[in-house]
Amino acid sequence: MEKTTNIAKMAEWKNFGTPDEVRKFPKGKIELVTVGGATIGRGIFEPGWHWADSVQPIVNTHSCEAPHFQFHVSGILRVKMDDGTEFDCKPGDISMLPPGHDAWTVGDEPAVVIDFQGMVDYAKHL
């Protein structure tokens, strides 16, 4: 007779109020939580934040090489792709950004995003 194994499934939940990791950089930070093996990041980009000034010196790449799949919670994030395409992401928007972009906060409100892809190594000192 074949033996079967019953693997119990367990619910898991976390809160950005107590993230697993926080990475700070000039005028911004990301908070990371890992749930079910997936790492989700909350990016908080203060007014005046610009990837080229804030994160580029940490990662030393021409543009952001992290892919992003994001839900935009608040504020406005302007994105400029390496091909010159430029657009604003606003609250309620969902964006999929491939590697090869720059971004900055527009206005006087922080831009807050929830990123389901690409934050594992974002702004990580190598």
N, C-alpha and C positions, 0 to 999 in steps of 0.2 A: 504494500500500500504506500502511495506517495505521501510524503510528509509536507504539510503546509505550514507557513509561518504567518502569524497575524501581527502585522506591524501597526501599532497604534499611531494615529495621526494626532498631532498636537497643535492647538491654536497658538499663534504667536502674535504679539502686538508690542509696539514701542511708540514713543512720543518724542518729537523733536525738542521738547522741554528738557529732556535728558538724553542727548545724542551719544552715540558710541564714540564719536570722534569729532573734533572741531578743528578746522584749519583756518587760521586768520591770515589776512594779507591787507595791504593798505586799502582802506575804505570798503572793506568787505570781509565776508567769511562764508564758509560752507559748514553745515552741520550734517553729519552722516549717521544713518541708522542702517543696520543690517537686519532684515527680516526674511525668513525662509530662504536664506542663502543669497538674497538680492540686496545690493546696497543702493539706498535712495538718499539723495542729497537735497538739502534746502539751502539755496544760495541767497544770501542777503547782500545786496550791492547798494551801498550808500550813494547819495547824490555826489556827483563828481567821480565816481568809480569808472575806470576804463581798463579793460583787460590789458591793453598794451603797456600801461603804466604800472599796473598792480600785480598781474600774474606773469606776464611775459618774462620779467627778470628772474622769476623763480624757475620757470620751465625751459627758458632759453630756446624757444622755437619762434619761427617767423610769425605764425598766427596760432590760434587755439587749435590743437590737434585732437581734442576730446570730442567725440560725438555726443550730442545731447538730444534727449527726448523729454521735453519740459512742459509743465503746466505753469502758466504765469499767474501768480496770485495777486500781486499789486505792483504799482509803479510801471514805468516804461523802460524797456530794454531795447536799444537800437543795435541791430546786427548788421555787419558788413562782411559779406562773403569775399573770399580771395578773388573771385571773378568780378568784383565791383558791385554786385547786387546788394542793395541796402533796404532794410525794412524795420518797422517798429513792432515789437511784441508787447501787447497790452493785457491788462487783467482779463482772465477768461480764455486767453489764447492758448493754444497748444502748438508747440514748435518742434520740428525735427531738424536738427542742424548737423550736417556732416562735418568732419574735420576740415579746417581751413577757413576760419572766420575770426573776426574781432567783434567786440561788443562794449557798450558803455551805457550808463544810466542817463536818462533824459529827464530833466526837471528836478524838482526839489523833494521828491518822495523816493524812498528806497525802492528798488526793484527786487521783488522776492519771487523766486521760482522753485518749484519742486521738480527735480531732475531724476528720471527713472533710468537713465543710462549716462555713462560718461563721468560720473563724479568719483569713481574709485581712485583714480590717480590725479584728479584735478587739483592744481596748485600744490602738488606734493613735491617736497624738496627731494631731488634725486641724488 
